[in-house]
Amino acid sequence: MELYIHIPFCKRKCKYCSFVSFPADENQKEKYIDAVIREAEKRSAEFAEPIKTVYIGGGTPSLLSPAQLRRMIHHLRKLYSFSQVQEFTVEANPGTLTGRFLEAAAESGINRISVGMQAYQGSLLNFLGRIHTFDDVKNSLKTARDCGFGNINLDLIFGIPFQTVKDWKQTLEAAVSLEPEHSSAYGLIPEEGTPLCNDLNHHLFDLPDQEEE
């Protein structure tokens, strides 16, 4: 069995994002964790087989406090069999990932970190509404390595408006230079109702500033 937990919190929603996500204060986060635990309790009787993979996605799961992450996983472990879990992933966005969060993740049994790099160029990151830089990505991976994580994924996006072949090559080269164990490349699809799709439909955008050589 595979288990997915959605954490719908973000500092700022990316322009292309069609998932449920929003800013939240600590009280809202606590209430949401309570709701996840209640839902898990209600459904626990439906599943007798051991879990093989666990994925905590978002949103931005790395916006949870270390205590909130520990509490949620502690209750999930009491309700479901984690004895055969092989891969336990949590998504994290650069600029939100801390050593304290990673320590809590490792202590809770998480063995894989998926970091949303998306692009190398600051101009394209800004165009997408991302809150980080490539330096933040480098720092996040170093912190994860320092906390003992040996299985790291980098998420990348291609097909961004105004992204050139040279941009994509630079992004791939930058990602490879960080030596992740895995990378995922996604073609950007402007979903109806997202700010990016609306801007493209009505030509309400500025060309991203070109990166310096």
C-alpha positions as CSV (number, residue, x, y, z in Angstrom):
1,M,0.0,0.0,0.0
2,E,1.1,3.6,-0.7
3,L,0.3,6.5,1.6
4,Y,0.1,10.1,0.5
5,I,-0.4,13.0,2.9
6,H,-1.1,16.5,1.4
7,I,0.1,19.5,3.3
8,P,-1.6,22.5,1.7
9,F,0.5,25.4,3.1
10,C,2.7,27.8,1.2
11,K,4.4,31.1,1.9
12,R,3.2,32.3,-1.5
13,K,1.3,30.3,-4.1
14,C,3.2,29.9,-7.3
15,K,1.7,31.3,-10.4
16,Y,1.3,27.9,-12.1
17,C,0.1,26.0,-9.1
18,S,-3.4,24.4,-9.4
19,F,-3.1,22.3,-6.2
20,V,-4.9,23.3,-3.0
21,S,-2.4,25.5,-1.1
22,F,-2.6,28.7,0.9
23,P,-0.7,30.6,3.7
24,A,-1.5,29.6,7.2
25,D,-0.7,30.5,10.8
26,E,0.4,28.1,13.5
27,N,-3.1,27.6,14.8
28,Q,-4.4,26.6,11.3
29,K,-1.5,24.2,10.9
30,E,-2.2,22.5,14.2
31,K,-5.9,22.1,13.3
32,Y,-5.0,20.6,10.0
33,I,-2.6,18.1,11.6
34,D,-5.5,17.2,13.9
35,A,-7.7,16.7,10.9
36,V,-5.2,14.5,9.2
37,I,-4.9,12.3,12.3
38,R,-8.7,12.0,12.6
39,E,-9.0,11.0,8.9
40,A,-6.2,8.4,9.3
41,E,-8.0,7.0,12.4
42,K,-11.3,6.7,10.4
43,R,-9.6,4.9,7.5
44,S,-7.2,2.7,9.4
45,A,-9.6,-0.2,9.6
46,E,-9.8,-0.3,5.7
47,F,-6.2,-1.2,5.3
48,A,-4.6,-4.2,6.8
49,E,-1.6,-4.6,4.4
50,P,1.7,-2.9,5.3
51,I,2.7,0.4,3.7
52,K,5.5,0.2,1.2
53,T,6.0,3.9,0.3
54,V,5.0,7.2,2.1
55,Y,4.9,10.6,0.4
56,I,4.3,13.9,2.2
57,G,3.6,16.4,-0.5
58,G,2.1,19.9,-0.9
59,G,1.9,22.7,-0.8
60,T,5.1,23.0,1.2
61,P,5.5,20.4,3.9
62,S,8.7,22.0,5.1
63,L,6.6,24.8,6.5
64,L,5.4,22.5,9.3
65,S,7.3,22.9,12.5
66,P,9.5,20.0,13.6
67,A,7.0,19.3,16.4
68,Q,4.0,19.2,14.0
69,L,5.9,16.9,11.7
70,R,6.8,14.6,14.5
71,R,3.3,14.5,15.9
72,M,1.7,13.7,12.6
73,I,4.1,10.9,11.8
74,H,3.9,9.5,15.4
75,H,0.2,9.0,15.1
76,L,0.4,7.6,11.6
77,R,2.9,5.0,12.8
78,K,0.5,4.0,15.6
79,L,-2.4,3.5,13.1
80,Y,-0.6,1.9,10.1
81,S,2.1,-0.7,9.7
82,F,5.4,1.0,8.6
83,S,7.5,-2.1,9.1
84,Q,7.9,-2.6,5.3
85,V,8.3,1.1,4.3
86,Q,11.2,1.3,1.8
87,E,10.9,4.9,0.7
88,F,9.5,7.7,2.9
89,T,9.6,11.1,1.1
90,V,8.8,14.6,2.2
91,E,8.7,17.5,-0.3
92,A,10.6,20.7,0.6
93,N,11.0,24.1,-1.0
94,P,14.3,25.9,-0.9
95,G,14.1,28.9,1.3
96,T,11.9,27.1,3.9
97,L,14.1,24.1,4.7
98,T,15.9,24.2,8.0
99,G,18.2,21.9,9.9
100,R,15.7,21.5,12.7
101,F,13.0,20.3,10.2
102,L,15.4,17.8,8.6
103,E,16.5,16.5,12.0
104,A,12.9,15.9,12.9
105,A,12.3,14.2,9.5
106,A,15.2,11.9,9.9
107,E,14.2,11.0,13.5
108,S,10.7,10.2,12.2
109,G,11.9,7.7,9.7
110,I,11.9,9.9,6.5
111,N,14.7,8.8,4.2
112,R,14.2,10.8,1.1
113,I,13.9,14.6,0.5
114,S,12.4,16.0,-2.7
115,V,13.5,19.6,-3.3
116,G,11.7,21.9,-5.7
117,M,14.5,23.5,-7.7
118,Q,12.4,24.0,-10.9
119,A,14.9,26.3,-12.7
120,Y,18.4,27.7,-12.5
121,Q,17.7,31.2,-13.7
122,G,16.4,33.8,-11.2
123,S,14.4,35.5,-13.9
124,L,12.4,32.3,-14.6
125,L,12.0,31.5,-10.9
126,N,10.6,35.0,-10.4
127,F,8.3,34.6,-13.5
128,L,6.9,31.4,-11.9
129,G,6.4,33.1,-8.6
130,R,9.0,31.0,-6.8
131,I,10.4,32.4,-3.5
132,H,14.0,31.0,-3.8
133,T,17.2,31.3,-5.7
134,F,19.6,28.6,-6.9
135,D,21.9,29.5,-4.0
136,D,18.9,28.5,-1.7
137,V,18.8,25.1,-3.5
138,K,22.5,24.6,-3.0
139,N,22.2,25.5,0.7
140,S,19.2,23.2,1.1
141,L,21.0,20.2,-0.3
142,K,24.1,20.9,1.8
143,T,21.9,21.0,4.9
144,A,20.2,17.8,4.0
145,R,23.5,16.1,3.4
146,D,24.8,17.4,6.8
147,C,21.7,15.9,8.4
148,G,22.5,12.5,6.9
149,F,20.2,12.3,3.9
150,G,21.6,10.1,1.2
151,N,18.5,10.1,-1.1
152,I,17.6,13.5,-2.5
153,N,15.4,14.4,-5.5
154,L,15.4,17.6,-7.4
155,D,12.2,18.7,-9.2
156,L,12.7,20.6,-12.5
157,I,10.3,22.3,-14.9
158,F,10.7,22.7,-18.6
159,G,8.4,24.4,-21.2
160,I,8.3,27.6,-19.1
161,P,7.3,30.6,-21.3
162,F,10.4,32.4,-22.6
163,Q,12.6,29.5,-21.4
164,T,15.3,28.9,-24.1
165,V,17.1,25.6,-24.9
166,K,20.2,27.3,-23.4
167,D,18.2,28.0,-20.2
168,W,17.1,24.4,-19.9
169,K,20.7,23.2,-20.5
170,Q,22.0,25.5,-17.8
171,T,19.2,24.2,-15.4
172,L,20.2,20.5,-16.1
173,E,23.9,21.2,-15.7
174,A,23.3,23.1,-12.4
175,A,21.1,20.3,-11.1
176,V,23.7,17.6,-12.1
177,S,26.4,19.6,-10.3
178,L,24.6,19.1,-7.0
179,E,24.7,15.3,-7.5
180,P,21.2,14.4,-6.5
181,E,20.3,10.7,-6.4
182,H,17.3,11.4,-8.6
183,S,15.7,14.2,-10.6
184,S,12.1,14.7,-11.9
185,A,11.5,16.8,-14.9
186,Y,7.9,18.1,-15.5
187,G,6.5,19.8,-18.6
188,L,4.7,23.0,-17.5
189,I,1.0,22.9,-18.3
190,P,-0.7,26.3,-17.6
191,E,-3.9,25.0,-15.8
192,E,-7.1,26.9,-16.2
193,G,-7.8,29.3,-13.4
194,T,-4.1,29.8,-12.4
195,P,-2.6,33.3,-12.5
196,L,-0.1,32.1,-15.1
197,C,-2.8,30.8,-17.4
198,N,-4.8,34.0,-17.0
199,D,-1.8,36.2,-17.7
200,L,-0.9,34.2,-20.8
201,N,-4.5,34.2,-22.1
202,H,-4.7,38.0,-21.7
203,H,-1.0,38.8,-22.5
204,L,-0.6,40.3,-19.0
205,F,3.0,39.6,-18.4
206,D,6.5,41.1,-18.8
207,L,9.4,39.4,-20.4
208,P,11.7,38.0,-17.7
209,D,15.0,39.9,-17.5
210,Q,17.7,37.9,-19.3
211,E,20.4,36.3,-17.1
212,E,23.9,37.7,-17.4
213,E,26.5,35.5,-19.0
